[in-house]
């Protein structure tokens, strides 16, 4: 079912991390990072594990450096951008950040992290009803989001995008991005007032 596995009980590794509530403070579903691109959602004793590794831009596992024959933790970090309930569903938007490639000496190895927005639609009993993902910052593909740093509104990010800096206008998240060799700026839209429409790309 869309790459999801419903669990009654789950073994959680030591690397598991519970994500903080989104800026709205509303958090009907608790979310944990199980690493390797997997998350676990929890509500009222019910659990759902979703594997997002194939949807996320970048390296979801351990990174390595062949020149010194070493491996590093690496992996994906998640932040909750928004959680909205609109009966009978709950909608989650996550920001996933991962190294652009597993080989730190490879293409984009010295750059910042890739960023992917993930939209999830879950039922009241915590089964997955919909899923979307869109890389907004993807070094290898040559896509760069035009997101400003909160502390310096004149500068774009050149390392890691954070959920707190994503641009909201009221209930609408609108991210500008540009693809390599294209002059036009495109937009990715999410409206928490109409969350069922998911992530929309506007030319």
N, C-alpha and C positions, 0 to 999 in steps of 0.2 A: 504494500500500500504506500506508494510514493516514497519508498526507501525508509519507511518508519517501522519500528518494532515496539509494540505495546508490551510493557513489563509489569508484572505484579511485584517482583522483587528484583533488585539490581545490585550488582557488586560495583561499588564506586571506588576508583583508584585514588591514591593519595593526592594525585595531581588535580582532582576534581575541584572546581571552584563555583560557588554560588554567585550568580551575577547580581549586581546592585539594581535597585529599582530605577526605572526611567525617570527623566526630569519631571514628568507629571506626578510621580509618586504612586500612581496606580499600578498594582502588580497582582492581578488575579491569578496568574500562573507563575510559579517559581521556576527559574531556569538555572541549570548548572552546566558548566563546561567539562565534558568528560575527556577532552583532548582528542587528537587525531581527527578533528573536524566533526565530532559528535557532541550533541547537547542532550540533556535530559530535562523534560518538563514535569512538574509535579503540582497536582491540585487535589486536595481533599483525599489524600491517600492513593490516588491513581497516578501512574507514571507513564511517560512516553519517551522513548529514545529515538532521536532523528539523526541520521547520518547525512551531514551536509558536505562531506569532503569533496565530492565531485562538482558541487556548485560553487565552491569558494576558489577565488583566484589566489594562486601562490602555493607554497609548500605547507601541507597540513600535518606532516610528520616531523621527524628529527632532521636538522640540518647537519651538514658535514663539510669538512675542508680536506680535500685529498692531498694538499701540499704538506700538511702536518699529520695526516691520518687521524683526525679527531672528529668526534660527533658532538653535537650540542642539542639542547632541549628543543629549541625552535617551537613549532606548532602554531596553532591558531588561538587568538584571543577574541572573545566576544563581549560586546556591550549591548544592553537593551536600549534601543532608540525609542520605542513606543509599545505600549500594550493598551489595546482598546477592546472593550466588550460591546458587542451589538448582537443581541439575541438572534439565533441561538449559538453564536460563535464568539470566540476570542481571537483577536488578530495581534500578532507580534511582529515587530520589525527589529531585526538585529543588525549590528555592524560587526562584520568579521574582519580581522586583520591578521595577515600572514606574511612571512618572508616571500619575496617574489619567486625564489627558486630554492631547492634544497641544497644545492652546491653553492656555498658562500663565495666561491671564486668564479661562479658562472655569470651568465648574463643577468644584469640588475642586482648582482649579489651584494654590492656595496651601497645600494640605494635604501630607501625607506620601505615600509611595509605596503603590500597591496591591500585594498579595502573593497569589501563586497557587502552590499545591502541584501538582506534576506527577509522575505515576507512569508509568514506562516499563518495558516487559518486552521484553528482547532475547534473541535466540538466540545459540548459541555462535559461529556464523559472522557475527554482528552484523547480523541483519535484525530489523525491528520486529515484535513479536508482539502487542503490546498497549499502550494509551495511555489515561491518564485525566488530567483536570485539574480542580481545584476552587479557585476564589478564596476565600481565607480572610479577606482584608481588601480590600473593594471599596467605595470611597467613593461612587461613583455609584449602586450598588445598595443602599447603606445596610447593608452587612455589615461587622462589626468583630470581629476575633479578640481573644480575651482572653489575650494572651501577656504575661508579665512580663519586665521587663528583668532581666538577670542581675545587674547591679550594684545594682539597687534592687528587691527582690522585692515591694515595696508598690505599685509604679506599673505601670500598663499602658503599652504602646507607644502613642504618638500620631504617630509618624513612620514609621520603617522597621523591619520585623521582620527579624531575622537568624536564620540557621539555628542558631547556637549557643544561642539562647534558646528554641527550640522545646521543649516539655515532653515528655520521655521518662520512662516508668516501666518500667525494665527494657528489654525489646525492643519496647515498645508506645509509639507516638507518639499522644498524645491532645490534640487542640486544641479548646478551647471557643470557640464563636463565636455571635454574636447578630445577627439580621436586624432592620432598622428596623421599628418598630411592633409588634415581637413581644416578649413578656415572657419566653418560654422560652429557655433556653440549649441549643444543640445541640452535638454533638460530631462531630469528624472523626477517624477512627481509622486508623492504619496499624500493622500488626504485622510486624516483620521476621522473626519466627519462622514466619509464614505469609504470605510476601510476595505470593503469587499472588492473594490476595483483594483486593489493591489498596487504594484509599482508600475507606473505608466511612463513610457518614453515619448517625449515630445520633440519632433525635429526642430 
